[in-house]
């Protein structure tokens, strides 16, 4: 058995959603960070071991942390000052002074949220979240103004969507009439329609595993096929786990599609 003060063979220390680059898990081994790409048809064969803090990553270097908290302990948790900002602030970040976009992100079949991002990152941010449809509502001079608009709209539409809610609509499309009525109401500057190539006939089951054939990724969720069943894996839930080669042998719930 490995002693806790020895570095793990391999640990998941982060992930990357598919936007301009390939989706990937970030793996640390002997203080170095490598990527495990999550391209469609990639075969993953890892068993999950202990889970503890993922430490810190600096470019391709990893700094180990043995604290039990996962995915990160308080020492390695960044507190983003904008997380709950409503525009009543002194613009604490340099990026607050950049031009911002206010947007709506829609998730199948009829879930919506308002959000803000720097205008040059708009499409990237939407893909990072796995949005199915989106609407660019307006462009404003800085982040504080954007947060004020967001706070006003959030009282009606909300400003966050949980990953399990997103997964529940992976096998569906956005309700076209519902989306059209939202666009008519908010009169966006432009709209987006995203495809992720998952081609799911049934809802995938939420599971935490790293064994199976990658069907694709959507936001921070990877869709894996394992023994005829399809699973949706929140990549953040893998961060902090130690990995060993060889697929999992634990019992997994089988989808109805496995018996078709």
MILUM-495207 format. One record per residue: residue in one letter; x, y, z of N, C-alpha, C in turn. Coordinates in steps of 0.1 Angstrom, whole numbers, plus 5000, padded with zeros to 4 digits. Example, Ala and Ser with C-alpha at 12.3 -4.5 7.8 and 13.67 -1.06 7.14 Angstrom:
BEGIN
A513249435078512349555078513249675078S512849785071513749895071512950005079
end
This chain:
BEGIN
X500849885000500050005000500950125000X500550224992501350354991501150435004X502250475010502150575022501650705017X500850775025500150895021501151005018X502351005024503351115021504151085009X503850975002504550954989503651004978X504251054967503451114956502651004950X501451024945500650924938501250904925X501050784919501550754906500950844896X499650854895498950954886497751004894X497551134893496451204899495751294889X494451294889493751394881493751534888X494351634881494551764888493851874880X493051844871492251944864491651884851X491051964844490351924831490252044822X490052014809489852124799488652094791X487752184790486552164781486952184767X486252124758486552134743485952264738X486852354735486552484728487352504716X488552564718489452584707490452464707X490652394718491552284719490652154723X491352044723490651924726490351914741X489151854744488851834758489851734763X490151754776491251664782491151664797X491651554803491951544817493351594819X493651664829495051704833495551604843X496651534840497151424849498551464854X498751444867500051474873500751344876X502051344873502851224876504351274878X504851244890506251294894506451444892X505451514895505551664895505351724881X505051644871504851694858503351674854X502851764846501451754841501351714827X500551614824500351574810498851574808X498451564795497051564792496551424786X495351384790494751274785493551324776X493751324763492751384755491451304755X490351374754489051304754488351314741X489051284730488451284717487451174716X486451184707485551074705486350944700X485850834706486450704703487750674711X488150764720489250744729488850634739X489750544741489450434751490150474765X489350494775489850514789489850384797X490850364804490850234812491650264825X490950334834491550374847490550334858X491150294869490350264882490650384891X489550434898489750544907490250494920X491250564926491750524939491350624949X492250664958492050764968491750904962X491050984969490751124964491251224975X492051314971492451424980492751544972X493151654978493351784972494251764959X493851834949494651824936495851914936X496051994947497252074947497252194938X498352234932498452344923499152314911X498752374900499452354887499952484882X501252484877501852604872502452564858X501752594847502152544834502152394834X503252334832503252184832503852124845X503952204855504452154868503352144878X503452034886502452014896503052014910X502252074919502752084933501652004942X502151894947501251794954500751854967X499551814971498951844984498251724989X498551685002497951565007496751595016X496251715016495051745024493851665019X493051625028491951535025490851605016X490651735017489551805010489751794995X488651754988488751744973487551814967X487651864955488851854947490051944952X489752044960490852134965490552164980X491652174987491552215001491452365002X491152425013491052575014492352645010X493452585012494752645008494852664993X494252574986494352574971493052604964X492152664971490852704965490952854963X490752894950490753034946489353084948X489253204955487953264957487853374946X486953354937486753444926485853564931X486353684931485553794937484253824929X484153774917482953804909481853704910X482153594918481253484918479753524922X479553614931478253654935478053804933X478853864925478854014923477554054916X477054164921475854224915476054364910X477354404908477754534903477954634914X477754604927478054694938479454674942X480454714934481854684937482754794932X484054784935484954874931485854824920X485254724912485954664901487354614905X487454504913488654464919489754404910X489254354898490154294889490454384877X491654364871492054444859491054414848X490554294847489654254836488254324838X487954374849486654434851486554554842X487654614838487554734829487454704814X487454574811487254534797485854534793X485554544780484254544775483654404778X482354404782481754274786480454254778X480054124777478854084771477854024781X476554064780475553994788474853904779X474553774784474053674775473053584782X472253514774471453404779471953274774X472053174783472453044779471352944781X470952874771469852774772470352634771X469652544779470052404780468752324778X468852224770467652144766467052084778X465652074778464752134768464352274770X464352324783463852454786464452514798X465752514800466352564811467252684807X467152794814467852914810468552984821X469653054818470353134828470853254821X471053364829471753484824473153484829X474153534821475453544825476253654818X477453684823478253784817479653724815X480353784805481753744803482353864795X483753864794484353954786483953934771X483654034764482954014751483753934741X485153934742485953854733485853704736X485353674748485253534752483853474751X482953544745481553504746481353364741X481653334729481453204723482153094731X483453124735484153034743483453004756X483053104763482353084776481052994774X480353024764479152944761479452794759X480452764751480852634749481352564762X482152644770482652584783481452544792X480352604791479152574799478352464792X478552434780477752334773476452384769X476252514766475052564762474552504748X473252484747472652434735472252554726X471752654731471352774724471852894733X472053014727472453124735472053254727X471953364735471553494729472453594735X473153674727473953794731472953904733X472753944745471754054748472254194746X473454224751474054354749475554354753X476254454748477654474751477754604759X478554604770478654714778480154744781X480354864787481754914788482654834798X482054784808482854714818482054614826X482854534834482154424842481154474852X481354584858480454634868479054654862X479054724851477754754844477154624840X477954524835477454394830476754324842X477354324854476854254866475554324870X475454454868474154514872473054474863X473254464850472254414841471954264844X472954184847472854044850471954024862X472154104873471454094885469954124883X469654224874468254254872467554144865X468254084854467553974847467453844855X468453824864468553704872467353694881X466753804885465553794894464453714887X464453714874463353644866463853514861X465153504856465553384849466553304857X467253354867468253284874469653304867X470653274874472053294869472953174871X472353054873473152934874472352814871X472952714865472352584862473252474867X472752384875473652284880473852174869X475052104871475452004861474351894860X473851844871472851734869471651784861X471251904862470151964854470451964839X471751994836472151994822472151854817X472651764824472751624820471351564817X470351604825469051554823468451584809X469051684802468551714789469451684778X470451604780471451564770470851494758X469751424760469151344749468051424743X467851554746466751624741467251754733X466351814727466651944720465952054727X466352174725465752294731464352314725X463352334733462052364729462052494720X461752474707461852584698460852694701X459652664704458652774707459052854720X459552774730459952844742461152934739X462152894731463252974728462853094720X461953074710461553184702460853294710X460053254720459453354729460453424737X461453364742462553434750463253534741X463553494729464253584720463353704716X462053684714461153794711461053884723X461153834735461053914747462253994749X463453944747464754014750465454074738X464954044726465454104714466954114714X467653994713469153984713469754044701X471054084703471854124692472154014682X472453894688472753774679472353654687X472253544681471953414687472953304683X473053204690473953094688473152954689X473552864681473052724681474252634681X474452554692475652474693475352324691X476252254685476152114684477352044690X477151934697478351864703478551724698X477751684689477951554682477751434691X476951434701476751324710475751224705X474751264697473751174691473251074701X472651114712472051024722470651004720X470250874721468850844720468150834733X468950814744468450804758469350894766X468750924778469551004787470650924793X471850984793472950914800472850914815X473350814821473350814836474550884842X474250964852475351034858476150934866X477550934865478350844871479750904872X480550864882481950904883482850784880X483450784868484250674864485250724853X486250654850487250684840487550564832X486550484829486650364821485550364810X485950344798484950334787485450404774X484550404764484850474752484250604752X485050714749484450844749483550864737X482350904739481350944729481551084725X481951164734482151314732482051384745X482151514744482151604756481151714753X480551764764479751884763479951964776X480552084774480952164786481952074794X481752064807482651994815482251854818X481351804809480851664810481351574799X481851464802482251364792481251254792X480851214780479951104778480750974774X480650874782481350744780480450634778X480850534770480050414768480850304774X480150224783480850114790479850004791X480249884785479449764785478049784781X477949864770476649884764475749994770X476250054781475550164788476250294786X475550404786476150534784476050614797X477250674800477350754813477750894810X477350984818477751124818478651154830X479851194828480851204838481151354840X480851414851481251554854482751544857X483551614848484951604849485451664862X484851764867485251814880485151714891X484251624890484151514900485251414900X486051424889487251334888488451394894X488451534895489651604900489951564914X491251524917491651484930491851334931X491251254922491351114923492751064918X493350964925494450894920493950784910X494750764900494350664890495350554889X494850434886495650314883495150264870X496150204862495750154849494850024851X493950014842493049904842491649954846X490649904838489349954840488649914853X487649994857486949964869486249824869X486249764880485449634881484349644891X484049774895482849784904481549784896X480449744902479149734896478649874892X478249894880477650014875476249994871X475350094873473950084869473950074854X473149984848473049964834471850044829X471950114818470850184811469950094804X468750134802467750054794468350024780X469150114775469650084761470549964761X471149924772472049814772471249684770X469949684771469149564769468349564756X468649664747467949674735468449574724
end
